[in-house]
Amino acid sequence: MIKKFGLIQVSPPVTLEELDAKIAEIQKKQAYYTDHGESKLKETIVELRKLNDQEEKEETKQKEEVDDGVVFEARGRGGRGGRGGRG
């Protein structure tokens, strides 16, 4: 139970008289996190959308460069050749 108080940075009440003050402190923290958490979430969404757009542009550019005639061959293990063998 004490860890839960630590998550919101409020010390747990030790005596019964401290309980009302701690409840008020927790309500203030709740209001703060509700107000600031929502705005922070919106900022994060905007940043992630910008990053996504940049990555899509880079992918498109890379695909265009590959389509300009550069062909990459896969060198797998199959067919003839390789690392020696019989003969």
C-alpha positions in Angstrom: 0.0 0.0 0.0 2.9 2.4 0.8 4.2 1.9 -2.8 1.0 3.3 -4.2 1.4 6.5 -2.3 5.0 6.7 -3.6 3.8 6.5 -7.2 1.9 9.8 -6.8 4.6 11.3 -4.5 2.4 11.6 -1.4 3.6 10.3 1.9 1.1 7.9 3.5 -0.8 9.0 6.6 0.7 7.7 9.8 -2.1 8.7 12.2 -5.8 9.0 11.9 -5.6 12.8 12.2 -3.4 13.0 9.0 -6.0 11.1 6.9 -8.1 14.1 5.9 -5.1 16.2 5.0 -3.7 13.3 2.9 -7.0 12.8 1.1 -7.1 16.5 0.2 -3.5 16.2 -1.1 -4.3 13.2 -3.2 -7.3 15.1 -4.7 -5.1 18.0 -5.6 -2.6 15.6 -7.3 -5.5 13.9 -9.1 -6.7 17.2 -10.5 -3.1 18.2 -11.5 -2.4 14.9 -13.3 -5.8 15.0 -15.0 -5.3 18.5 -16.4 -1.6 18.2 -17.3 -1.8 14.6 -18.4 -4.4 15.4 -21.1 -2.4 18.2 -22.5 0.8 16.2 -22.5 -0.9 13.4 -24.2 -2.1 15.7 -27.0 1.5 17.0 -27.4 2.8 13.4 -27.6 0.2 12.6 -30.3 1.3 15.6 -32.4 5.0 14.6 -32.1 4.3 11.0 -33.1 2.3 12.1 -36.1 5.2 14.3 -37.2 7.7 11.4 -36.8 5.4 9.1 -38.7 5.1 11.6 -41.6 8.9 11.9 -41.7 9.4 8.2 -41.8 6.8 7.8 -44.6 8.6 10.4 -46.7 12.0 8.7 -46.1 10.5 5.3 -47.1 9.0 6.8 -50.2 12.4 8.4 -51.1 14.2 5.0 -50.6 11.6 3.2 -52.7 12.1 5.7 -55.5 15.9 5.3 -55.4 15.5 1.5 -55.7 13.0 1.9 -58.5 15.6 4.0 -60.5 17.2 0.8 -61.7 19.2 -0.4 -58.8 18.4 -4.1 -58.2 19.6 -5.9 -55.1 20.2 -9.6 -55.5 19.6 -11.9 -52.6 22.5 -14.2 -52.0 21.0 -17.2 -50.4 22.1 -20.8 -50.1 20.7 -22.6 -53.0 21.5 -23.6 -56.5 25.1 -24.2 -57.5 28.2 -22.7 -56.2 28.9 -21.6 -52.7 31.7 -22.8 -50.4 33.3 -25.7 -52.3 32.2 -29.2 -52.1 32.7 -32.1 -54.5 34.6 -31.9 -57.6 
